Amino acid sequence: MRKLIKISSLLCAALFATSVTAKECSEILWSPEITQKYPNIGAMCQEVLDVNGETVVKMKADVIRMSGMNDVVLDMHLEDGSKDRVTVEDVENIKINGEYTFDQLPRGYEITMHVPEGDRFAIIEIMSDISADKIAAASTLPKTATQQGWLVIFAGVFLILGFALRRVNR
């Protein structure tokens, strides 16, 4: 009988604790500055989580490209299945899976990120379901590519020189 009472009290406590901390995406309050900069931020919410006592919003996005030195262009997944293109600023110190930066990711790479609720759009953590080996493979050049840009320049110069000599000899 005591075991039954202990188990039922633990079960009730667990249900109460989750119902108190659980939030819906519609309950997240964003500042006017954030909603002005990212009008669809409410629709970007996939799930609301409690991470280390802080309410964070789980969002998914596809990497499009780096824009400038510290900004990244993302296609954010909206709740209706569509995407919204946004530019996120100051991402130079953010690591994906704790290891890679945005400029090492290929176009279309899907990421999951945690953004704190409130008055700032600051990415706290980024994760990916794709393994680190695939990220490293995507960030390396194919076998037919070269990192020697001077080789391409010399080839172009010699090609132009060849056309010029042919024209002179006619």
N, C-alpha and C positions, 0 to 999 in steps of 0.2 A: 504494500500500500504506500509506503514512504517513497519507494522508487517511482511509482506512478505520479505522486504529488510533485516530486523533484523534476521529473521529466516534463510534466505539464507546465510547471512554473517556468522552467527554462525555455520551453517552446513559446509561451506567452511573452516572456521578456524579449526573445528574439524577434517575434512578430511586431511587438511594440517599438523596438529599437529601429527596425527597418522602416516602419511606417512613419516614424518621426523624421528620419534623415532623408527618406526618398523624396525626390522632386521630379516634376515633369518638365519637359522643355518649355512649355508655355508659362511656367512659374519663374523662369529665369529673368531677372531684371537687368537690362543693359542701360548704360548711361546714354543720354541724348547725343553725346559726341560720337560714341561707338555706333549707334543706330544711324547717325547721319553719314558716317564714313562707310559703314557696311549695312546698307538698308535691309538685306536679307539675312541678317545674323540670327534671327529667331528661327528661320527655316533651315539654317546650317546645323542646328543641334541634332545629333543622333541619339544622345543619351546623356543623362545627368549622373555624375559619379561623385563620391566622397573620397578624396585622396588626401590622406594625412590631415584630416579635419577640415579641409578646404573643399568647397563645392566647385567642381570643374565640369566643363561641358566637353563631351567627346564629339569631335568633328572629323570628317573624312574629306580628303582633297586629292587631286591629281596635280603633280608638279608640271608646270608648263615651261618656265625658264627663269633664269636670274635676270633681274632688271637693275642695272647699275651695279654698284659694289655690294650693297647690303640688303637689297630688296629681292623678293621672289614673287613671281606671278603664279597663282594657284587657281585651279578650277574646283571650287568648293561644292561638295555634294549636298543638294537640298533634300528636304524630306519628301518632296513629290517626285524625286528621281531625276530632276533636271540639275543643271550645274550653273554656278555663278562665278564669273572670273573676278578675282580680287588680287590686289597687290598688298603683300604683307611686308612691312618695313623692319629694318634692323634685325636681320636673321643670321648675321655673321657668326654668332656664338652658339647657335642652336645646332645640336647634333641629332641625327636620326639613328635610332637604336644605340645611342651613346657613342657612335663611331664616325658617321659620315656627315658631311655638310651638304647643303642644297645643291651646290655647284657640281657635286659628284653624282647626282642622281640623273637618270635619263628622263626625257620628256614622257609624260604620261604615267610616271611612277606614282602609285597610290600610297598615301600615308594616312595614319590615324594620329590626331593630335588632341591634347588636352589644353583647354583654354579656361582660365579662371573666370568665374562670374563677376560682373561688376562694371567698373569704369575703364577697363583697359582690355585691349585685344593682344595679350601677351601669351605666346605659346610656351607652356611649361615643359611639355614632354611630347616627343614624337616617336611613334613606333611604326613598324612595318611588318607585315606578315611574310614578306619576301626575305630570304636568308641573306646574310652578309656576303656570301659567295656570289650571289646573283647581282648584288649591288656593285661589287668589285668588278665583275665581268662586264657589267653595263658601262662602267666608267672607264674601261680600257678601250683602246682603239682596236678595230678589226685588223686581221693579218695583212690586208691589202693597203692599209693606211700607213702613213709615215708621220713622225713627229719632226722631221727635218724640213721645215718650211723653205729653207734655202734651196733644197733640191727642186722643189716645185718652181721657185723663182728662176733658177738657172734653166730649167726645161722650157719655161715660157720665153725667156730671153733668146735661147737658141732657136726656138720655133719662129719667133719674129725675125731673127737674123736670117734664117733660112728663106722665109718668104721675101725678105728684102733683097737678098742676093739673087734669088730666082727672077725677081722683077727687073733688076739691074741687067742681068744677062740677056733678057729678051730684047 
